[in-house]
Amino acid sequence: MAWIYLFIAGIFEVVWAYAMKQSEGFTRLVPSVITMVAMVASFWLLAAAMRTIPLGSAYTIWTGIGAVGAFLVGIILLGEPVNAMRISAATLIVSGLILMKLSSP
């Protein structure tokens, strides 16, 4: 169950990052509220996952899901550039996440 919590926490991290971008510096109410709610949910689920998953694994995987998710949201929803170097970087992050998961109890 902890790994499911961790995955969902990572998804909430992507949600709050996107909502924060949409909040335009917390000047728009709805995206600002979504940011705060998603942050709380993300941190709460991360804390729940850390009850059984080691800190190094949990935090690395959580931030990795957020980083790759934000990268994909940026491309798909915000029209950010796609190039070989950015794809290579995201691939390395995903590789690290897989290795971290495989090395965790």
Buried (B, 14 or more C-beta within 10 A) or exposed (E): EBBEBBBBBBBBBBBBBBBBBBBEEEEBEEBBEBBBBBBEBBBEBBEBBBEBBEEEBBBBBBBBBBBBBBBEBBBEEEEEEEEEEBEEBBEEBBEEBEEBBEEBE
